[in-house]
Amino acid sequence: MKTQFKYFIIFLLAFLVFSPNTFALIHNPKPNPNPFKQGESVEFKTDYSSYQKVELYIYNLKGDLIHKQKKTSNFTETMTWDGKNMNGYYVAKGVYFYVLKITHLDGSEEKTDSIKGSIVFIK
């Protein structure tokens, strides 16, 4: 029984990572540059022509939200993060997690897809 559970988890992770809808939304889901340092900005480029809203959330290793950004547009957009928290101070060096949520029209319905990953900030 324990082995079956392990395989289920591996299958579930593979499904989440290789979801075809995700790669249809963002052709370059990796932030650039990664790692990045103080004075630089990291870009999250979306490549989807009919989105309604893009939201970027940055979390620290404890899971605390340290940065959020929202944009609404119908054009290709680049989200940037300059390494600062919501109070305007540079974050400590380390690993951070991002969630990029894209709301778009799928026919006549709104659909939201998420891209998740990590980024390294060095000073």
C-alpha positions, 0 to 999 in steps of 0.5 A: 500500500505504501508503494502505491501511494508513492507512485500516485504522488509522483504521477500527480507531480508529473501531471502538474509540471507538464500540464499542456495548458501551462506551456500554452500560456507562457512560452518562457515560464522561467524568470530572467535573470535567475539568480539576480542581484540588487540593482537588477530586475527580474522579468516574468514575460507572458506570451498570451494575447488575450489575457485579462489579468496577470498577478505576480506573488513572491513568497519567502521560504517561510511562506510569507507574502513579500511582494505582489503586483497586478496588471490588467491588459489585453497585450503581451506584458512583462512583469518585473520584480526589483528584489524589494518587499512591499515596504520598499526595502531589498529582501535578504539574499536567498531563495524565493518562490513566485506564483504567476496567475494569468486570467484569460478568456477561454471562449466565453469563459474566464480561466485562471492558470498558475505558474509556480517556481523559485528564484534566487536573490543575491546581493 
